[in-house]
Amino acid sequence: MSWKRKDLLGLEELSREEMEEILSLARSYKEKAPGDELRGLRVANLFFEASTRTANSFKIAAWNLGAEVLDFSPETSSLKKGESLLDTARNIAAMGVRAMVVRHPSAGAPWMLARELPKVSVLNGGDGAHEHPTQAFLDMMTLIEARGSLDGVSVGIVGDIAHSRVARSDIWGMAKCGAKVYVCGPRTMMPPSLEGLPVEPVYDLDDLLPRLDAVIMLRIQLERQGRPLIPSLSEYAKAYGLNSERLKRAGDDIVIMHPGPTNRGVEITPEVADGPDPVILRQVENGVYVRMAALRLCTGAPS
């Protein structure tokens, strides 16, 4: 095994070999029923932001491997009494928790916990606008299933790039595995600088679509924007929304993806989201397998 890490924090720090190991194990879990590799291990879900797909698929992933799951609720915890995040995590670790899945609005929170909890595996379920590594892995797995490989594949990530942790993880993961990655959206939704990121910016979606093998449509992150960055949602949809008419510019076999939740009629229309090949739901399905792989590798369960 090339995987030597106790934590999964972000894709920027991973090698292609490490990413391929997670993807390979995820594929094997999809092909055959897993055993009870994590029986007797306790996993805690610490989600400080709302989640449907990530929280529940991590729970199902842990169950599939035989682990026990603790769902932590900030609203009913001692955080309401002034306890710090670190003290909260230390107390949960003291209860015999071996792995923590952490989603937090502050970028870097999972890194801090991983540093301070040397005996606990910390898996990043999304930190601020920074990274969302398992979402990138499920996107990569889904695209590999559709295209056979990421090498030479052209991928466009469209929407609110500046505030998207999904975009950052997808960029690092797909580029390191051989894809050509474009980002597209209003200039107000682009990072102040793309220096150091392996991407090419394009500001006209109609110009970009014919170049792509796959497109990932992002939700506008209104909760992370301090001020309005577009005149209106209807104007955004007109310029950057993926609809059936605009889709005619793309190749017939373009792969259409979305990390969810989907704002139908804004970044993507219902008829496109619910097309004949429901790749978006396949992404959700694959999320269980990549999270199984991540839990197993990080906790060092025997092969």
N, C-alpha and C positions, 0 to 999 in steps of 0.2 A: 504494500500500500504506500502511495506517495503522500497520503493525508496524514499530517502530524499535528494538526491544530486542535486545541480543545474548544475553540470558539469559531463561529461563523459570523463575521462582523460586516464585511463588505467585499465587493469583487475587485476593487482597485488594487488590493493587496494580494490577490490570489494569482497563481500561475495558471497557464492553460492546462497543465497536467492535473492540478488540483481540481479545477472546474470539471475536467473530463471525468475525473474519478467520481464526483458526485453525480454527474449525468449518467454515467455507466451504471452505478448502483441503482439510481432511480429507474432506469429502463429495466433492470433485472427485477425490481419489485413489481413493475407493471406487468411483466411477462409471467410471473409465478407468485403464488401466495407466500407471504413472508412467514418466518417462524416467530418465536417469542424472544428475539434477540435482546430486548430491553425489559424482560420480565423482572420485576422487583425494583426497577428504577423509577424515581419520581421526577416528573417534569412539571414545572410551574409556568403558566401563561400570565405574564405581567403586561397587560395592555392598558396604556394610559391614553389611548385614542381609540375611537370606534373602529371595529373591524368585523366583517362577515367572513370573507374568504380565508384570510391569513389565520385568524384565531381558530376558526373551526377546523381548517385543514391540518393545522399543527396538532390539534387535539386528536383528530382521527388518525393522523400519522403515528402519534404516540400510542394510541390504543391498538392500532394494527400491529405494532411491535411488542405489545404486551406491557407497556409502561402504565403507571398510574399518573393521572393528570390533576393538578390543582389549578383551578381558575381563580386568579386573584382579582378582586374588584377594588379599585382605588376609592370608589364612592363609599364603601363600607369599611375602610381600613383606617389605621392610625395615622395615615397621611393627613386625614381631616383634623387630627389633633396636633399637627406640626412635626410629625416624624419625617426624617429625610428619606429620599429615595434609597440611599446607600444603607441606612439603618434598617429600612424595610426589607431590602433584599438580603441583608445579612441574617435577619431573623428568619426569613423564609428558608434560607440555606441551612440554618441550624436545625430545621425540622426534617432534614434528610433529603432535601431536594438536590438532585444531581445535575439538572439542566434547567435553564430559564430561557424562555422566549420573551423578548422584551420589545415592545413598541412604545416609543416615547416621543413627544413633540420636540424635545431638545436634541439637536444633532450631537452625536458623540456619547449619549447616555449609555448605550450598550458597551462602548469601549471602556468607559469608566468602571462599569460593573465587572467586566471581564478582567480588568487589572486588579480590582480589589477583592475579587472572589476567585482565588487561584484553584479551588477544588470544584468549582461549578462551571459547566459549559454554558456559555451565553450565546444565544442565537438572535441575531438582529431581525426583528419583525417589522422594521421601518423606523428610522430615527430622523425626525424633522423632514427637511428637504434634502437629506444627505444620501442615504442608500436604503435599498430594499432587496437584499441579495437573493432570497428565495423566490421572489417574484421574477427576477431576471433568470434564474435557473429554470423555472417553469416556462417562461417565454422561449428560452433557448431550446429546451426539450421539445416543445411544440413545433418550433420552426425546423428543427432537425428532422422530426417525423415527417413534416411536409416536404422538405427539400433534400433530405438525405445527409446534409452537412451544412455548416455555417461558412465554410471556406468559399469565398467568392460571391456570397449572397449579398444583395443590396437591400438594406433595411432602412426605412424612414420612420423616425419617431416624431409625431406631429402633435403640437399643442403647447401646453404650459411647461416648457422645458426648465425654466428657471426654478420652479417650485416643486419639481417632480423627482422624488427619490427613485421612482421606477426608472425614469430616463437615465439617471446617472449609473445605476447598476446595469441596465441593459447596454449602455454605451460601453462600459468597461468589459463586460462579459462577452458581448458579441464581437467587438473589435479584436479582443485578444484571441478569439477563436476563429478569426479569419474573415469576418464579415466587413463589408463597407457600410458605414453607418452615417446617415444624414439626419440632421435635426431641422424641423420646419415649424414655424409659428410666427406670430407677430413679434416685431422687434422688442416690444415691451415685455414679452414673456420669454426672452432669451436671457441667459446669464450675462452679467456685465462683461465677462471674458470667457471665451471658449479655449483659451490657451492651455495646452496640456491635455485637453480632451481629444481622443482620436475620432473626431467627427468633422463633417463638412456642413456648414449651415446653408439652407436654402429658404427663401422667404415666400416663394410662390408655390402652393401645393399643386396647382395644375401643371406647372413645369416639372415638378418632382415626380409625380405619379408614374409617368412612362418609364422612369429609370429603375423602378423598384420591383423586387421580388416579394417583399413583405412590407406592410405598413402597420405601425402600432399607434393607435389613436389614444390620446391622453385626455383625462378629465381636467377641466380648469380647476385649479386648487384655490377656490375662493377663500377658504379658511386660512390660507397662508399669505394671502395678499393684503398688505396694509392699506392699499387704495385701489380703486378701479384701474385696470390696465387695458381695458377695451371699451369702446363706446357702448356696446350692448351685446347680449348673448346672440341676438338675431343677426347682428352684423358679423360676429365671430363665425357663426354657422355658415353664413354666406361665403366667407373668405376661406375658412379652414375646416368646415364640416364635411364629412365624407357621406355623400348621397349617391343614389344610383346613377344620376346623370354625370356627376363628376367621375365616378368609377369607370365610365366608358373610356377615359383617358389611359387607364392602367391596362396591363396585360390581363388576359383572361384567367391566368392561374395565380394572380397575386394573392398572397395570404394576408387576411385582415384580422388584426388582433387588437385586444383591449384589456388592460389590467383590471378594470372594474373599480368602483361602481360606474355604470354607464349612465350618462346624461343624454338620453335619447332625444334627438332633434337638435342637439347642440354640436357635439363633436362627431356624432354618427347618427344616422337615421335608423329607425326600426327595421326597414326592409334590408338594409345592409348588415346590421348587427345580427339579424335572424336569417341570413342567407342560406342557401342550400347546403353549405358545408359549415356547421357551427363550430368554428375553431375557437371562439371565445369560451365556450363551455369545455372544450378539450383542454384549454389552458387551466381552468379550474380543476379539472380531473387530475392533470399532471402535477398540480400543486401538492396534492397528497403524497405522491411518490417522491418528489424532490425533497419534501420536508421529512419524510421517512429516512431518506439517504443522509440528509444533513444531521438529523438526530443521532443516527447510528454512528456516523464517522466521528462526530465531535465528542461523543461520549466514550469512544474507544471500545465499543462492544466487539467481542471476538467474531471473526468471520466464520 
